[in-house]
Amino acid sequence: MSAHKPEKPPRTRRVPPPLDEAALRELALHYAARFATTRLKLQRYLARKLKERGWAGEQPADVEALAARLVALGYVDDAAFAAMKSRAMAARGLGHRRVSEQLSAAGVGAEDRGEAPDEQTALATALAFARRKRLGPFARVVSDDPAIRQKALAALLRAGHPMAAARQILAARSVEEAEALIGQL
């Protein structure tokens, strides 16, 4: 005897109602409260929600004005977002070029991105990345194989580090020699 389970009817997904002024404002406030964001990221989010749910307001939705209002109130701050994101990415060992590209993609203007780090800071960040990824003198086995050195160089460059810093680190034959590079500048 086999136990036959009765079939369940297919689940119907509840479709949320179209947005109006109050609902759009509530979505914007909730998003800004939950996530560190930029004006452009907030506008993209609201445009996506409008596309998904539709619009039920009398006037056309003014996403730009709503985003500008949240900026004026201080809920959205591109400069603060850039500073926070830059610190976090530098702590992961990513270079200024990569950080700048990410901030640009998030809609942060050049005036809010901050200045390029000095050579000492750039080299320290590149060393942190090499240590974390075990590249060059930080590898388990230091190798003179050109293919391995080329892969390590490519990884450092993809992470946004300057060519000069990457070459200096990979030229070091030991961890001590690599770390001494910071004191030489």
LINKAHU-V390961 format. One record per backbone hydrogen bond with DSSP energy under -1.0 kcal/mol. CO is the residue of the C=O (numbers start at 1). NH is the residue of the N-H. If there is no record, write none. Layout:
CO_NH ; CO_NH
This chain:
19_56 ; 20_24 ; 21_25 ; 22_26 ; 23_27 ; 24_28 ; 25_29 ; 26_30 ; 27_31 ; 28_32 ; 29_33 ; 30_34 ; 31_35 ; 38_42 ; 39_43 ; 40_44 ; 41_45 ; 42_46 ; 43_47 ; 44_48 ; 45_49 ; 46_50 ; 47_51 ; 48_52 ; 49_53 ; 50_54 ; 54_19 ; 62_66 ; 63_67 ; 64_68 ; 65_69 ; 66_70 ; 67_71 ; 68_72 ; 69_73 ; 70_75 ; 70_76 ; 71_74 ; 77_81 ; 78_82 ; 79_83 ; 80_84 ; 81_85 ; 82_86 ; 83_87 ; 84_88 ; 85_89 ; 86_90 ; 87_91 ; 88_92 ; 89_94 ; 90_93 ; 95_99 ; 96_100 ; 97_101 ; 98_102 ; 99_103 ; 100_104 ; 101_105 ; 102_106 ; 103_108 ; 104_107 ; 109_112 ; 118_122 ; 119_123 ; 120_124 ; 121_125 ; 122_126 ; 123_127 ; 124_128 ; 125_129 ; 126_130 ; 127_131 ; 128_132 ; 129_133 ; 130_135 ; 135_138 ; 136_139 ; 145_149 ; 146_150 ; 147_151 ; 148_152 ; 149_153 ; 150_154 ; 151_155 ; 152_156 ; 153_157 ; 154_158 ; 155_159 ; 156_161 ; 157_160 ; 159_95 ; 160_97 ; 162_166 ; 163_167 ; 164_168 ; 165_169 ; 166_170 ; 167_171 ; 174_178 ; 175_179 ; 176_180
